[in-house]
Amino acid sequence: QQPVQSPQAVILREGEDAVINCSSSKALYSVHWYRQKHGEAPIFLMILLKGGEQKGHDKISASFNEKKQQSSLYLTASQLSYSGTYFCGTANDYKLSFGAGTTVTVRA
Amino acid sequence: DAGVIQSPRHEVTEMGQEVTLRCKPISGHNSLFWYRQTMMRGLELLIYFNNNVPIDDSGMPEDRFSAKMPNASFSTLKIQPSEPRDSAVYFCASMLGNEQYFGPGTRLTVT
């Protein structure tokens, strides 16, 4: 079943922060985050495997709350290069179900 | 490493024609996925191969769609006959461990 992402879109100025949420009606075992720029392939950002796990890559980090069946992606001090559509994927064994995506636009 | 390679990058065809999309996964990756992306339906998994064997084809929309993986370095997705509603971007992805690496995609337009 497809996870639900919110918000659908967010517009930021450079340096601002944003949070993208991903929730599922089913138990989550892992959450994958991808970013896709227009006309390009999705690029893997990170995977969270355990409840409570947090990870970070540059100033993009994520948390995973197993009990609440949700994950959040944090964009801190956003840069122009952070623009794109962010997808969360919830995994059932090998099968990833992707959310509808959150479009992030970072403006100078 | 060149990453996942897909061909063609763009395909325009007329309704009723056969379309074959090709994918070369990253060497050493034992899992391969075909996805379809549209504005309306987002990213959908069509079929999953593990060690060249189709494991899950429940996402294949109809009998018009078929996929093969004759060896570890090549896979095809065929649509026959094609219909306008098949227009989409088709991605191939290979996986090692938990990370999926997507190819650049094939943008298919069926007129």
Backbone of each chain as ProteinMPNN parsed JSONL, in Angstrom:
{"seq_chain_A": "QQPVQSPQAVILREGEDAVINCSSSKALYSVHWYRQKHGEAPIFLMILLKGGEQKGHDKISASFNEKKQQSSLYLTASQLSYSGTYFCGTANDYKLSFGAGTTVTVRA", "coords_chain_A": {"N_chain_A": [[0.84, -1.183, 0.0], [0.467, 2.223, -0.786], [2.528, 4.709, 0.702], [1.734, 7.772, 2.472], [2.552, 11.04, 1.704], [3.436, 14.246, 2.98], [4.117, 17.767, 3.03], [2.46, 18.259, -0.19], [3.835, 20.0, -1.765], [6.475, 22.373, -1.394], [7.839, 25.585, -0.961], [10.867, 27.202, -0.667], [13.198, 29.605, 0.627], [16.654, 29.999, 0.006], [18.628, 28.645, 2.577], [16.574, 28.275, 4.372], [14.612, 25.969, 6.386], [13.002, 22.737, 6.058], [10.457, 20.222, 6.461], [9.572, 16.997, 5.536], [7.037, 14.675, 5.544], [6.237, 11.209, 5.933], [3.965, 8.672, 5.941], [2.473, 5.569, 6.928], [-0.15, 3.153, 6.692], [0.346, 0.651, 7.357], [2.536, -1.587, 9.178], [5.882, -0.507, 9.372], [8.978, -1.544, 8.111], [11.23, -0.689, 6.967], [12.373, 2.408, 5.639], [12.836, 4.197, 2.713], [14.456, 6.919, 1.152], [14.303, 9.022, -1.645], [15.444, 11.303, -4.16], [14.329, 13.153, -6.905], [15.192, 14.905, -9.72], [13.858, 17.123, -12.168], [13.101, 15.451, -15.115], [15.019, 13.562, -14.716], [16.464, 10.533, -13.284], [15.295, 8.946, -10.235], [17.264, 9.414, -7.326], [19.028, 7.659, -4.889], [18.853, 8.523, -1.48], [18.891, 7.873, 1.328], [18.461, 5.14, 3.649], [16.412, 3.947, 6.239], [16.466, 1.644, 8.733], [15.716, 0.762, 11.243], [13.41, 1.216, 13.894], [13.319, 4.418, 15.254], [15.723, 5.068, 14.271], [18.042, 7.441, 13.044], [19.362, 9.309, 10.377], [21.845, 11.019, 8.448], [22.807, 13.097, 5.738], [24.993, 15.207, 4.517], [23.304, 18.155, 4.878], [20.871, 17.03, 4.988], [18.664, 15.085, 6.625], [17.08, 12.283, 8.293], [14.429, 10.72, 10.114], [12.975, 7.886, 11.798], [10.077, 6.672, 12.972], [8.986, 3.969, 14.286], [6.805, 3.069, 15.779], [4.844, 4.982, 15.338], [4.58, 4.583, 12.737], [5.815, 6.151, 10.78], [7.96, 8.373, 8.922], [10.285, 11.069, 8.764], [11.749, 13.559, 6.741], [14.356, 15.837, 6.88], [15.248, 18.956, 5.747], [17.842, 21.012, 6.066], [18.948, 24.33, 6.352], [18.579, 24.974, 3.561], [19.744, 24.466, 0.197], [20.154, 25.62, -3.183], [20.514, 23.396, -4.736], [18.98, 21.481, -3.544], [16.498, 21.422, -4.591], [13.811, 19.643, -6.072], [11.909, 16.593, -6.466], [10.91, 14.762, -3.735], [10.772, 11.467, -2.714], [9.338, 9.057, -0.572], [9.843, 5.654, 0.174], [8.329, 2.73, 1.148], [9.169, -0.382, 2.417], [8.401, -3.728, 1.787], [9.808, -6.488, 2.335], [11.424, -7.039, -0.604], [9.982, -5.293, -2.068], [9.277, -2.046, -2.985], [7.069, 0.493, -2.142], [6.146, 3.513, -3.359], [5.611, 6.861, -2.212], [3.539, 9.645, -3.272], [5.149, 11.769, -3.645], [6.959, 14.803, -2.796], [7.264, 17.996, -3.852], [9.953, 20.085, -3.863], [10.963, 23.373, -3.938], [13.624, 25.459, -4.077], [14.504, 28.74, -3.694], [16.616, 31.47, -4.648]], "CA_chain_A": [[0.0, 0.0, 0.0], [1.266, 3.418, -0.99], [2.6, 5.614, 1.849], [1.206, 9.114, 2.254], [3.528, 12.082, 1.952], [2.96, 15.623, 3.137], [3.121, 18.344, 2.129], [2.625, 17.915, -1.612], [4.836, 20.894, -2.33], [6.969, 23.398, -0.48], [8.743, 26.56, -1.574], [11.789, 27.709, 0.357], [14.315, 30.454, 0.234], [17.95, 29.436, 0.408], [18.93, 28.788, 3.995], [15.435, 27.891, 5.212], [14.461, 24.554, 6.694], [11.715, 22.123, 5.711], [10.25, 18.841, 6.902], [8.676, 16.2, 4.698], [6.561, 13.54, 6.316], [5.842, 10.003, 5.199], [3.287, 7.806, 6.896], [1.909, 4.352, 6.357], [-1.193, 2.51, 7.491], [0.862, -0.672, 7.705], [3.799, -1.575, 9.914], [7.037, -0.197, 8.545], [10.217, -2.232, 8.467], [12.293, 0.191, 6.51], [11.918, 3.548, 4.833], [13.851, 4.665, 1.769], [14.217, 8.262, 0.632], [14.897, 9.303, -2.947], [15.182, 12.624, -4.719], [14.301, 13.135, -8.363], [15.147, 16.2, -10.376], [13.004, 17.09, -13.355], [13.67, 14.799, -16.292], [16.108, 12.661, -14.349], [16.081, 9.352, -12.514], [15.379, 9.083, -8.781], [18.575, 9.117, -6.748], [18.916, 7.191, -3.509], [19.406, 9.408, -0.451], [19.2, 7.106, 2.529], [17.504, 4.144, 4.104], [16.329, 3.783, 7.688], [16.087, 0.249, 8.922], [15.22, 0.444, 12.577], [12.62, 2.247, 14.523], [14.098, 5.35, 16.042], [16.986, 5.377, 13.603], [18.182, 8.718, 12.368], [20.541, 9.339, 9.517], [22.059, 12.312, 7.835], [23.709, 13.179, 4.585], [25.179, 16.647, 4.368], [22.332, 18.784, 5.77], [19.61, 16.348, 4.827], [18.62, 13.995, 7.597], [15.775, 11.646, 8.382], [14.141, 9.927, 11.304], [12.028, 6.799, 11.555], [9.329, 6.328, 14.176], [8.333, 2.7, 13.947], [5.505, 2.967, 16.469], [3.886, 5.851, 14.666], [4.572, 4.173, 11.324], [6.106, 7.303, 9.949], [9.326, 8.858, 8.803], [10.374, 12.473, 8.365], [12.992, 13.994, 6.101], [14.627, 17.208, 7.282], [16.157, 19.729, 4.911], [18.332, 22.085, 6.937], [19.732, 25.37, 5.635], [18.431, 24.467, 2.196], [20.548, 25.012, -0.883], [19.455, 25.557, -4.47], [20.627, 22.029, -5.251], [18.004, 20.612, -2.891], [15.242, 21.429, -5.354], [13.477, 18.381, -6.707], [10.786, 15.888, -5.853], [11.386, 13.78, -2.767], [9.875, 10.318, -2.543], [9.648, 8.029, 0.404], [9.452, 4.316, -0.237], [8.228, 1.802, 2.269], [9.561, -1.68, 1.883], [7.904, -5.014, 2.263], [10.831, -7.354, 1.754], [12.119, -6.366, -1.696], [9.063, -4.45, -2.831], [9.137, -0.673, -2.526], [5.901, 1.263, -2.548], [6.544, 4.91, -3.269], [4.614, 7.895, -2.017], [3.279, 10.471, -4.458], [6.23, 12.733, -3.785], [6.864, 16.187, -2.318], [8.091, 18.851, -4.71], [10.638, 21.139, -3.114], [11.566, 24.422, -4.774], [14.446, 26.365, -3.286], [14.776, 29.955, -4.458], [17.721, 32.307, -4.137]], "C_chain_A": [[0.881, 1.24, 0.0], [1.327, 4.266, 0.274], [2.091, 6.995, 1.457], [2.269, 10.137, 2.616], [2.837, 13.424, 2.132], [4.134, 16.523, 3.477], [3.34, 17.873, 0.693], [3.723, 18.757, -2.234], [5.249, 21.904, -1.267], [7.939, 24.289, -1.239], [9.572, 27.191, -0.467], [12.709, 28.759, -0.238], [15.589, 29.754, 0.705], [18.186, 29.683, 1.89], [17.797, 28.398, 4.918], [15.385, 26.384, 5.396], [13.09, 24.053, 6.249], [11.67, 20.7, 6.246], [9.252, 18.18, 5.968], [8.312, 14.947, 5.486], [6.072, 12.414, 5.425], [5.193, 9.065, 6.204], [2.631, 6.637, 6.19], [0.849, 3.79, 7.282], [-0.748, 1.121, 7.928], [2.165, -0.516, 8.475], [4.956, -1.346, 8.957], [8.265, -0.946, 9.042], [11.432, -1.447, 8.011], [11.676, 1.301, 5.673], [13.091, 4.016, 3.981], [13.463, 6.061, 1.315], [15.005, 8.464, -0.657], [14.596, 10.747, -3.323], [15.267, 12.516, -6.25], [14.238, 14.561, -8.888], [14.401, 16.038, -11.706], [13.732, 16.455, -14.536], [14.799, 13.826, -15.991], [15.578, 11.464, -13.565], [16.095, 9.662, -11.018], [16.766, 8.666, -8.287], [18.38, 8.744, -5.286], [19.572, 8.188, -2.557], [19.83, 8.611, 0.776], [18.093, 6.101, 2.818], [17.561, 4.08, 5.624], [15.735, 2.417, 7.958], [15.471, -0.058, 10.274], [14.375, 1.578, 13.1], [13.493, 3.125, 15.378], [15.404, 5.746, 15.373], [16.935, 6.764, 12.987], [19.437, 8.679, 11.527], [20.671, 10.73, 8.939], [23.029, 12.219, 6.693], [23.831, 14.657, 4.252], [24.199, 17.318, 5.322], [20.937, 18.238, 5.524], [19.626, 15.151, 5.76], [17.216, 13.428, 7.662], [15.653, 10.883, 9.685], [13.055, 8.923, 10.977], [11.373, 6.446, 12.889], [8.478, 5.11, 13.862], [6.936, 2.615, 14.542], [4.44, 3.799, 15.774], [3.77, 5.524, 13.176], [4.816, 5.369, 10.425], [7.59, 7.643, 9.952], [9.275, 10.318, 8.386], [11.738, 12.751, 7.77], [13.169, 15.469, 6.398], [15.641, 17.832, 6.322], [16.574, 20.946, 5.731], [19.195, 23.038, 6.136], [19.755, 25.042, 4.147], [19.307, 25.222, 1.193], [19.759, 24.877, -2.174], [19.443, 24.127, -5.004], [19.641, 21.055, -4.603], [16.666, 20.572, -3.64], [15.035, 20.096, -6.057], [12.256, 17.783, -6.046], [11.342, 14.775, -4.978], [10.324, 12.699, -2.595], [10.31, 9.488, -1.348], [9.148, 6.701, -0.157], [9.416, 3.422, 0.98], [8.385, 0.394, 1.732], [8.872, -2.823, 2.586], [8.8, -6.048, 1.601], [11.533, -6.586, 0.638], [11.29, -5.259, -2.322], [8.934, -3.075, -2.202], [7.843, -0.082, -3.047], [6.241, 2.73, -2.312], [5.348, 5.807, -2.987], [4.494, 8.732, -3.277], [4.332, 11.547, -4.654], [5.906, 14.096, -3.204], [7.81, 17.021, -3.168], [8.639, 20.007, -3.901], [11.272, 22.11, -4.111], [12.329, 25.354, -3.843], [14.823, 27.555, -4.165], [15.872, 30.771, -3.805], [17.18, 33.506, -3.375]], "O_chain_A": [[1.899, 1.301, 0.689], [0.285, 4.528, 0.876], [2.024, 7.341, 0.278], [2.823, 10.101, 3.715], [1.802, 13.701, 1.526], [5.064, 16.083, 4.153], [4.307, 17.165, 0.408], [4.452, 18.299, -3.115], [4.479, 22.241, -0.368], [8.746, 23.823, -2.043], [9.039, 27.653, 0.542], [12.958, 28.79, -1.443], [15.579, 29.012, 1.686], [17.972, 30.786, 2.392], [18.011, 28.206, 6.115], [16.026, 25.627, 4.667], [12.148, 24.829, 6.085], [12.702, 20.06, 6.455], [8.207, 18.75, 5.654], [9.179, 14.255, 6.021], [5.567, 12.633, 4.324], [5.808, 8.704, 7.207], [2.282, 6.712, 5.012], [0.934, 3.931, 8.502], [-1.389, 0.491, 8.769], [2.81, 0.531, 8.437], [5.003, -1.92, 7.87], [8.552, -0.976, 10.239], [12.512, -1.535, 8.596], [10.606, 1.146, 5.085], [14.201, 4.205, 4.48], [12.284, 6.354, 1.117], [16.186, 8.132, -0.753], [13.617, 11.333, -2.861], [16.161, 11.87, -6.797], [13.339, 15.325, -8.539], [14.337, 14.948, -12.274], [14.831, 16.868, -14.903], [15.457, 13.325, -16.903], [14.396, 11.397, -13.23], [16.829, 10.547, -10.579], [17.352, 7.697, -8.769], [17.665, 9.418, -4.544], [20.694, 8.641, -2.787], [20.983, 8.671, 1.204], [16.973, 6.195, 2.316], [18.637, 4.152, 6.217], [14.652, 2.08, 7.48], [14.766, -1.057, 10.417], [14.601, 2.746, 12.785], [14.319, 2.631, 16.145], [16.107, 6.642, 15.841], [15.902, 7.194, 12.474], [20.446, 8.09, 11.914], [19.723, 11.515, 8.942], [23.939, 11.39, 6.675], [22.885, 15.276, 3.765], [24.273, 17.049, 6.521], [19.941, 18.9, 5.815], [20.516, 14.304, 5.679], [16.272, 14.025, 7.144], [16.646, 10.46, 10.277], [12.31, 9.082, 10.009], [12.037, 5.979, 13.814], [7.408, 5.205, 13.261], [6.0, 2.15, 13.892], [3.29, 3.38, 15.639], [2.966, 6.116, 12.457], [4.113, 5.575, 9.435], [8.349, 7.261, 10.842], [8.328, 10.751, 7.73], [12.754, 12.24, 8.241], [12.251, 16.264, 6.197], [16.736, 17.309, 6.117], [15.749, 21.803, 6.048], [20.051, 22.627, 5.353], [20.818, 24.857, 3.554], [19.566, 26.419, 1.321], [18.803, 24.105, -2.246], [18.481, 23.702, -5.645], [19.489, 19.926, -5.07], [15.804, 19.752, -3.326], [15.98, 19.5, -6.573], [11.644, 18.396, -5.172], [12.142, 13.953, -5.425], [9.148, 12.982, -2.364], [11.499, 9.247, -1.141], [8.149, 6.651, -0.873], [10.373, 3.368, 1.752], [7.796, 0.033, 0.713], [8.779, -2.87, 3.813], [8.579, -6.436, 0.454], [12.179, -5.574, 0.909], [11.817, -4.392, -3.02], [8.537, -2.941, -1.044], [7.553, -0.146, -4.241], [6.582, 3.13, -1.198], [4.235, 5.56, -3.45], [5.251, 8.552, -4.23], [4.4, 12.167, -5.715], [4.745, 14.498, -3.125], [9.015, 16.775, -3.195], [7.892, 20.801, -3.329], [12.017, 21.71, -5.005], [11.753, 25.96, -2.939], [15.391, 27.389, -5.245], [16.037, 30.768, -2.586], [17.956, 34.32, -2.873]]}, "seq_chain_B": "DAGVIQSPRHEVTEMGQEVTLRCKPISGHNSLFWYRQTMMRGLELLIYFNNNVPIDDSGMPEDRFSAKMPNASFSTLKIQPSEPRDSAVYFCASMLGNEQYFGPGTRLTVT", "coords_chain_B": {"N_chain_B": [[32.059, 2.91, -12.659], [29.394, 2.566, -14.981], [26.807, 2.809, -14.21], [23.251, 2.087, -14.221], [22.105, 1.216, -17.377], [19.94, 2.281, -19.902], [18.008, 1.78, -22.838], [15.906, 2.567, -25.67], [16.431, 6.114, -25.003], [14.375, 7.762, -25.605], [11.249, 7.078, -27.07], [9.041, 7.074, -29.661], [6.05, 5.965, -30.857], [3.508, 4.414, -32.879], [0.136, 3.635, -32.064], [-0.564, 0.238, -31.531], [1.8, -0.777, -32.41], [4.755, -2.731, -31.707], [6.808, -2.417, -28.852], [10.036, -2.352, -27.514], [11.897, -2.154, -24.65], [15.088, -1.673, -23.197], [17.53, -2.811, -20.801], [20.488, -2.563, -18.935], [21.797, -3.764, -16.091], [23.696, -2.688, -13.153], [26.851, -4.143, -12.872], [27.137, -7.075, -10.981], [24.988, -6.594, -9.366], [22.218, -8.253, -8.11], [19.519, -8.034, -8.26], [16.74, -6.819, -10.108], [14.56, -4.302, -11.242], [11.621, -3.175, -12.887], [10.035, -0.143, -13.42], [7.215, 2.062, -13.816], [6.478, 5.416, -14.505], [4.117, 7.905, -14.128], [2.286, 10.993, -14.259], [-0.221, 10.755, -13.142], [-0.266, 8.322, -11.704], [2.115, 8.057, -10.416], [5.162, 6.481, -9.294], [5.325, 3.207, -10.216], [5.766, -0.185, -9.476], [6.513, -2.618, -11.812], [7.638, -5.187, -12.417], [9.77, -7.593, -10.83], [12.958, -8.988, -10.732], [15.059, -11.541, -9.47], [18.275, -12.716, -9.351], [18.035, -13.242, -12.105], [15.567, -14.419, -12.328], [12.072, -14.094, -12.648], [10.338, -12.766, -9.974], [8.16, -11.403, -8.977], [5.511, -10.367, -10.71], [3.236, -8.98, -10.441], [2.591, -6.366, -10.824], [2.501, -5.883, -13.501], [0.628, -4.511, -16.01], [-1.092, -5.67, -17.999], [-1.676, -8.453, -20.251], [-0.412, -7.573, -22.453], [1.992, -6.648, -21.762], [5.296, -7.78, -21.256], [8.213, -9.214, -19.761], [11.681, -9.99, -19.747], [14.659, -11.619, -18.599], [17.329, -12.679, -19.713], [19.961, -13.053, -18.979], [22.416, -12.099, -16.477], [23.122, -9.538, -17.137], [21.339, -8.205, -18.726], [18.096, -7.062, -19.576], [14.746, -7.005, -20.813], [11.805, -5.138, -21.537], [8.757, -5.573, -22.923], [6.147, -4.3, -24.915], [3.226, -5.153, -26.424], [0.33, -5.276, -28.262], [1.143, -1.762, -28.396], [-0.476, 0.954, -26.637], [-2.021, 4.217, -26.433], [-2.349, 4.869, -23.706], [-0.197, 3.707, -22.538], [1.822, 5.453, -22.544], [4.499, 6.886, -20.879], [7.181, 7.274, -18.468], [9.593, 4.848, -18.317], [11.401, 3.152, -15.974], [14.317, 1.343, -15.21], [15.782, -0.411, -12.554], [18.526, -1.432, -10.556], [19.629, -3.473, -7.835], [21.645, -3.792, -4.95], [22.011, -5.224, -1.926], [20.256, -3.033, 0.05], [19.878, -0.775, -1.473], [18.493, 0.819, -4.234], [19.364, 1.461, -7.559], [18.631, 3.634, -10.026], [18.104, 3.632, -13.561], [18.441, 5.985, -16.338], [15.991, 6.105, -17.536], [13.331, 5.508, -19.949], [11.556, 7.446, -22.082], [8.447, 6.959, -23.185], [6.252, 7.48, -25.813], [3.145, 6.959, -27.083], [1.296, 7.262, -29.908]], "CA_chain_B": [[30.912, 2.133, -13.126], [28.537, 3.404, -15.806], [25.463, 2.855, -13.676], [22.254, 1.337, -14.98], [21.986, 1.75, -18.73], [18.666, 1.981, -20.555], [17.86, 2.258, -24.218], [16.341, 3.914, -26.025], [16.069, 7.124, -24.02], [13.065, 8.254, -26.034], [10.63, 6.237, -28.083], [7.723, 7.515, -30.116], [5.536, 4.91, -31.712], [2.072, 4.493, -33.135], [-0.695, 2.635, -31.414], [-0.577, -1.059, -32.181], [3.164, -1.235, -32.685], [5.494, -3.383, -30.619], [7.869, -1.593, -28.275], [10.955, -3.095, -26.644], [12.787, -1.323, -23.85], [16.235, -2.483, -22.798], [18.178, -2.393, -19.565], [21.698, -3.256, -18.479], [21.974, -3.391, -14.68], [25.063, -2.549, -12.676], [27.489, -5.44, -12.721], [27.193, -7.571, -9.614], [23.692, -6.434, -8.713], [21.466, -9.467, -8.416], [18.082, -7.754, -8.331], [16.396, -5.841, -11.138], [13.172, -3.861, -11.176], [11.073, -2.275, -13.907], [9.016, 0.756, -12.904], [6.589, 3.002, -14.735], [6.141, 6.657, -13.81], [3.209, 8.846, -14.779], [1.814, 12.04, -13.348], [-1.43, 10.319, -12.451], [-0.103, 7.145, -10.845], [3.405, 8.073, -9.736], [6.097, 5.397, -9.583], [4.698, 1.903, -9.978], [6.591, -1.346, -9.76], [5.911, -3.521, -12.786], [8.139, -6.543, -12.253], [11.015, -7.718, -10.073], [13.762, -10.18, -10.983], [16.169, -11.817, -8.581], [19.137, -13.712, -10.016], [17.489, -13.434, -13.455], [14.283, -15.116, -12.267], [10.973, -13.194, -12.27], [9.809, -13.12, -8.666], [6.877, -10.756, -8.756], [5.064, -9.609, -11.886], [1.857, -8.57, -10.153], [2.379, -4.995, -11.27], [2.394, -5.809, -14.965], [-0.775, -4.113, -16.168], [-1.919, -6.553, -18.83], [-0.907, -9.439, -21.02], [0.343, -6.893, -23.504], [3.315, -6.385, -21.208], [6.091, -8.949, -20.883], [9.598, -8.869, -19.432], [12.607, -11.124, -19.704], [16.026, -11.342, -18.166], [18.018, -13.881, -20.166], [21.221, -13.205, -18.236], [22.578, -11.132, -15.383], [23.499, -8.207, -17.598], [20.415, -7.691, -19.735], [16.674, -7.305, -19.395], [13.88, -6.283, -21.733], [10.381, -4.967, -21.254], [8.102, -5.476, -24.222], [4.713, -3.977, -24.939], [2.716, -5.541, -27.726], [0.526, -4.019, -28.989], [1.172, -0.582, -27.535], [-1.655, 1.814, -26.639], [-1.68, 5.573, -25.944], [-2.282, 4.924, -22.242], [1.098, 3.179, -22.09], [2.771, 6.563, -22.546], [5.02, 7.063, -19.519], [8.621, 7.052, -18.378], [9.862, 3.519, -17.782], [12.704, 3.073, -15.334], [14.886, 0.085, -14.749], [16.633, -0.18, -11.391], [19.148, -2.637, -10.023], [19.799, -3.348, -6.399], [22.567, -4.625, -4.188], [21.664, -4.888, -0.553], [18.976, -2.329, 0.159], [19.845, 0.439, -2.277], [18.131, 0.673, -5.644], [19.982, 2.438, -8.446], [17.764, 3.779, -11.19], [18.625, 4.071, -14.838], [17.947, 7.308, -16.75], [14.599, 6.002, -17.99], [12.927, 5.616, -21.352], [10.281, 8.174, -22.208], [7.663, 6.337, -24.256], [5.049, 8.179, -26.27], [2.378, 6.163, -28.037], [0.316, 8.176, -30.526]], "C_chain_B": [[29.938, 3.053, -13.873], [27.151, 3.554, -15.219], [24.536, 1.995, -14.513], [22.071, 2.008, -16.337], [20.661, 1.324, -19.328], [18.682, 2.513, -21.986], [16.52, 1.803, -24.764], [15.981, 4.899, -24.92], [14.696, 7.71, -24.333], [12.538, 7.33, -27.115], [9.264, 6.809, -28.397], [7.226, 6.477, -31.104], [4.036, 5.094, -31.9], [1.346, 3.35, -32.427], [-0.698, 1.344, -32.22], [0.798, -1.63, -32.466], [3.761, -1.909, -31.442], [6.625, -2.461, -30.154], [8.738, -2.472, -27.384], [11.908, -2.123, -25.97], [13.88, -2.215, -23.277], [16.917, -1.909, -21.563], [19.415, -3.244, -19.304], [21.931, -2.836, -17.029], [23.44, -3.207, -14.336], [25.638, -3.945, -12.412], [27.563, -5.845, -11.249], [25.898, -7.402, -8.843], [22.801, -7.606, -9.108], [19.952, -9.255, -8.481], [17.832, -6.658, -9.356], [14.901, -5.568, -11.094], [12.839, -3.044, -12.421], [9.949, -1.467, -13.258], [8.43, 1.567, -14.051], [6.219, 4.241, -13.941], [5.256, 7.522, -14.686], [2.789, 9.888, -13.773], [0.651, 11.53, -12.51], [-1.153, 9.245, -11.399], [1.234, 7.102, -10.12], [4.298, 6.938, -10.197], [5.464, 4.068, -9.216], [5.68, 0.796, -10.323], [5.851, -2.268, -10.724], [6.326, -4.961, -12.533], [9.484, -6.517, -11.557], [11.677, -9.037, -10.416], [14.812, -10.328, -9.884], [16.987, -12.952, -9.177], [18.523, -14.183, -11.335], [16.116, -14.098, -13.467], [13.18, -14.122, -11.894], [10.339, -13.656, -10.968], [8.394, -12.587, -8.472], [6.521, -9.938, -9.989], [3.639, -9.1, -11.683], [1.555, -7.147, -10.601], [2.279, -4.837, -12.777], [0.923, -5.592, -15.308], [-1.626, -5.113, -16.954], [-1.017, -7.541, -19.549], [-0.108, -8.794, -22.145], [1.784, -6.605, -23.055], [4.013, -7.704, -20.88], [7.523, -8.491, -20.619], [10.424, -10.129, -19.351], [13.94, -10.667, -19.15], [16.844, -12.585, -18.501], [19.354, -14.119, -19.475], [21.367, -12.055, -17.246], [22.849, -9.713, -15.858], [22.516, -7.614, -18.596], [18.978, -8.05, -19.398], [15.905, -6.493, -20.424], [12.471, -6.214, -21.18], [9.704, -4.717, -22.595], [6.623, -5.153, -24.063], [4.213, -4.27, -26.352], [1.26, -5.968, -27.631], [0.488, -2.83, -28.042], [-0.115, 0.23, -27.704], [-1.26, 3.184, -26.088], [-1.558, 5.646, -24.423], [-1.0, 4.311, -21.676], [2.161, 4.275, -22.048], [3.186, 6.885, -21.115], [6.545, 7.069, -19.613], [8.83, 5.707, -17.691], [11.289, 3.488, -17.253], [13.056, 1.622, -15.044], [15.776, 0.434, -13.563], [17.272, -1.494, -10.99], [19.502, -2.4, -8.56], [20.853, -4.31, -5.88], [22.351, -4.254, -2.733], [20.318, -4.224, -0.533], [18.842, -1.121, -0.744], [19.505, 0.125, -3.729], [18.755, 1.809, -6.438], [19.17, 2.474, -9.733], [18.56, 4.159, -12.434], [18.004, 5.4, -15.227], [16.515, 7.291, -17.265], [14.452, 6.055, -19.495], [11.591, 6.325, -21.377], [9.555, 7.629, -23.425], [6.426, 7.175, -24.547], [4.383, 7.325, -27.33], [1.271, 7.053, -28.595], [-0.821, 7.415, -31.205]], "O_chain_B": [[29.692, 4.181, -13.447], [26.377, 4.376, -15.709], [24.976, 1.267, -15.402], [21.904, 3.224, -16.422], [20.294, 0.15, -19.272], [19.283, 3.544, -22.288], [16.029, 0.747, -24.363], [15.278, 4.527, -23.981], [13.954, 8.102, -23.432], [13.29, 6.859, -27.969], [8.435, 7.003, -27.507], [7.91, 6.152, -32.074], [3.388, 5.84, -31.165], [1.886, 2.261, -32.231], [-0.819, 1.365, -33.445], [0.942, -2.824, -32.732], [3.332, -1.685, -30.31], [7.299, -1.818, -30.96], [8.219, -3.251, -26.585], [12.627, -1.371, -26.628], [13.633, -3.366, -22.918], [16.889, -0.704, -21.313], [19.392, -4.468, -19.435], [22.231, -1.672, -16.767], [24.32, -3.531, -15.133], [24.99, -4.801, -11.81], [27.991, -5.07, -10.393], [25.725, -8.0, -7.781], [22.649, -7.913, -10.29], [19.198, -10.196, -8.73], [18.597, -5.7, -9.466], [14.088, -6.478, -10.93], [13.682, -2.312, -12.938], [9.041, -2.02, -12.637], [9.048, 1.737, -15.102], [5.704, 4.136, -12.828], [5.593, 7.832, -15.829], [2.923, 9.686, -12.566], [0.547, 11.833, -11.321], [-1.747, 9.265, -10.321], [1.467, 6.214, -9.299], [4.21, 6.485, -11.338], [5.111, 3.829, -8.062], [6.348, 0.849, -11.356], [4.706, -2.65, -10.479], [5.481, -5.852, -12.443], [10.243, -5.554, -11.672], [11.032, -10.086, -10.394], [15.383, -9.338, -9.427], [16.455, -14.021, -9.474], [18.502, -15.378, -11.633], [15.558, -14.315, -14.543], [13.331, -13.379, -10.923], [9.864, -14.787, -10.862], [7.544, -13.248, -7.876], [7.164, -8.927, -10.275], [2.927, -8.823, -12.648], [0.392, -6.77, -10.741], [1.995, -3.743, -13.265], [0.071, -6.4, -14.937], [-2.775, -5.362, -16.589], [0.21, -7.481, -19.47], [0.779, -9.424, -22.72], [2.668, -6.353, -23.875], [3.417, -8.617, -20.309], [7.984, -7.501, -21.187], [9.945, -11.189, -18.946], [14.299, -9.492, -19.223], [17.027, -13.452, -17.646], [19.824, -15.254, -19.396], [20.531, -11.153, -17.196], [22.809, -8.778, -15.058], [22.829, -6.618, -19.248], [18.674, -9.172, -18.994], [16.352, -5.43, -20.855], [12.013, -7.101, -20.46], [10.036, -3.77, -23.308], [5.948, -5.678, -23.178], [4.706, -3.715, -27.334], [0.976, -6.96, -26.96], [-0.145, -2.899, -26.989], [-0.754, 0.202, -28.756], [-0.275, 3.299, -25.358], [-0.743, 6.411, -23.908], [-0.749, 4.39, -20.474], [3.272, 4.048, -21.57], [2.344, 7.125, -20.249], [7.119, 6.892, -20.687], [8.298, 5.466, -16.607], [12.248, 3.757, -17.976], [12.208, 0.805, -14.685], [16.449, 1.465, -13.571], [16.642, -2.549, -11.071], [19.652, -1.261, -8.118], [20.945, -5.463, -6.301], [22.495, -3.091, -2.357], [19.339, -4.776, -1.036], [17.78, -0.498, -0.777], [20.138, -0.717, -4.366], [18.686, 2.972, -6.041], [19.041, 1.47, -10.433], [19.543, 4.897, -12.371], [17.127, 5.899, -14.521], [15.894, 8.344, -17.413], [15.31, 6.567, -20.214], [10.618, 5.872, -20.775], [9.996, 7.816, -24.558], [5.663, 7.528, -23.648], [4.988, 7.007, -28.354], [0.417, 7.536, -27.853], [-1.724, 8.031, -31.77]]}, "name": "protein", "num_of_chains": 2, "seq": "QQPVQSPQAVILREGEDAVINCSSSKALYSVHWYRQKHGEAPIFLMILLKGGEQKGHDKISASFNEKKQQSSLYLTASQLSYSGTYFCGTANDYKLSFGAGTTVTVRADAGVIQSPRHEVTEMGQEVTLRCKPISGHNSLFWYRQTMMRGLELLIYFNNNVPIDDSGMPEDRFSAKMPNASFSTLKIQPSEPRDSAVYFCASMLGNEQYFGPGTRLTVT"}
